[in-house]
Amino acid sequence: MSETTIAVLTIIAIIAGPLVALWIQRRTEENREKRQNKFLVFKTLMTYRATPLNYQYVQALNIIDVVFNAESQEEKAVRSAWGVLLDHLNVNKNQPDFTEKITALTATMLAAMGKCLGYDFGEVYLKRHAYVPEGHGKLEEEQNELRKLLLEMLRGNRRIPVAIFPDDFQPIVLPKGDLPPIKKVTD
């Protein structure tokens, strides 16, 4: 090679090197951010899979199409599973096995997401390995019952029962002088 060719290649390398490095860094950061967003959706859905009425759970479902938007087979499988689940949620509300089907479709979708992110969760695991204390379910049922009764009352469909009781409670009178003196506590 001639000295002129080497000089031209050196100048090109000096100019292009930093630009290529910036481009590579930018791509790396974009990929990291995309993976973090996917993981956040997956983590939220896994966290609240036993309580699907949770607002964060619903928000995570609604952003699946935005976060898992690549044309890879794995991400297409996630979007497809989400589409089937969404269709079931919107169309099949009156079917007798509605809730069981939601659990199965959610497990399929979470398994696809997990595979996309490098996790290997089976659908049976995803269906059965979530903890919800019985007290949470009871609390939610009671809150729903209270809301229902309050709404009935506010709409004029229910009354609050009122009763008058005689005031025969005797006042409580403490005897004087029978109590020991109060001691002061000092440090």
Buried (B, 14 or more C-beta within 10 A) or exposed (E): EEEEEEEEEEEEEEEEEEEEEEEEEEEEEEEEEBBEBBBEBBEBBBBBBBBBEBEEBEEBBEEBEEBBEBEEEEBBBBBEBBEBBBEBBEEEEEEEEEEEBBBBBBBBBBBBBBBBBEEEBEBEBBBEEBEEEEEEEEEEEEEEEEEEEEEEEEEEEEEEEEEEEEEEEEEEEEEEEEEEEEEEEEE
